[in-house]
Amino acid sequence: MHLVCPECGAVNRVPEQRLDDGPVCGTCKAALLAAQPIVLNDSSFNNFIARTELPVVIDFWAAWCGPCKMMAPHFSEAAKQMPRVRFAKVDTEAATLTAARFSIRSIPTLVLFKGGQEIARQPGAMQAGDITRWITAHS
């Protein structure tokens, strides 16, 4: 299984049976499956989505957005509950190219990727249980 390091962007090969053993990056030693959302930007987004073999759910958000702020702790809680799904956040104000590429029209918007392809999209704020059910239903 290939996992992209959230710190240095290196692609790491981890046997699937070792995913629960707390794998670390072979290059920088950062945790590969930390139970918290990581931050992606225009330069890191493509590599992370295309090269990570686990499902990846992206929270497209902005700092000025009230519903985004309300959903943030629920998104973090969902990340703790689903260790075999990668959770990431993209600030649409800072990553304008990525937001435009995926036609993000409202925020927050969750987008689920698998194998580098978008497989589901859900606009609007959700609670942790709703997020995990949505991911489970689509992955």
Secondary structure as UniProt FT lines:
FT   STRAND          2..4
FT   TURN            6..8
FT   STRAND          11..13
FT   HELIX           16..21
FT   TURN            26..28
FT   STRAND          38..40
FT   TURN            42..44
FT   HELIX           45..51
FT   STRAND          56..61
FT   TURN            63..64
FT   HELIX           66..81
FT   TURN            83..84
FT   STRAND          86..91
FT   TURN            92..94
FT   HELIX           96..101
FT   TURN            102..103
FT   STRAND          109..114
FT   TURN            115..116
FT   STRAND          117..123
FT   HELIX           128..138
//
